[in-house]
Amino acid sequence: MAEPSGDRGNEVTGPPRAGWPTLVLLLAACYAVAAVGGLAAADAGQTYWALAKPSWAPPGWLFGPVWTVLYGTIAVAGWLVLRRSAGGHAVAMTLWSVQLALNLAWTPLFFAADAYGLAFVDICLLLVALTATVAAFGRRQRAAAVLLLPYTAWVAFAAALNLSIWLLNT
């Protein structure tokens, strides 16, 4: 009997590769990035309020709740790729790790170092890595790619905000 046609990259073949402990580890990694960012931005509220910002800039209190949700979706997306892939997920998870490392670097650059230009370069690299991650995840597990779309939109918005703040405060 012939195999059904369709997107084989989203097929589950064999037992799941990653169980709940893997999800917990990915959540821990993502929220560790959040915690380091929180430490780097300890005075972020004061810094953010003191900056010249565009009229479309969101209030500072909004970033915490948004990032809390996004870090959860980043972890779940990675877990879905590991759980559903029948191997060959090294490139996708390497990209996932690169975007998370670039995410980690942004907050200290922007808030602790006040290096708005370097932060903008970092967030642009993050956006490129994240777009590549979404594409790689889409080939492995479509739901994982979809989970990263709000994150991608937020990073694109944050990049525009970063650029605007950099230009307004130079």
Buried (B, 14 or more C-beta within 10 A) or exposed (E): EEEEEEEEBBEEEEEEBBEEEBBEBBBEBBBEBBEBBBEBBEEBBEBBEEBEBEEEBEEBEEBEEBBEEBBBBBBBBBBBBBBBBBEEBEEBBBBBBBBBBBBBBBBBBBBBEEBBEBBBBBBBBBBEBBBBBBEBBBBBBBBBBBBBEEBBEBBBEBBBBBBBBBEEEE
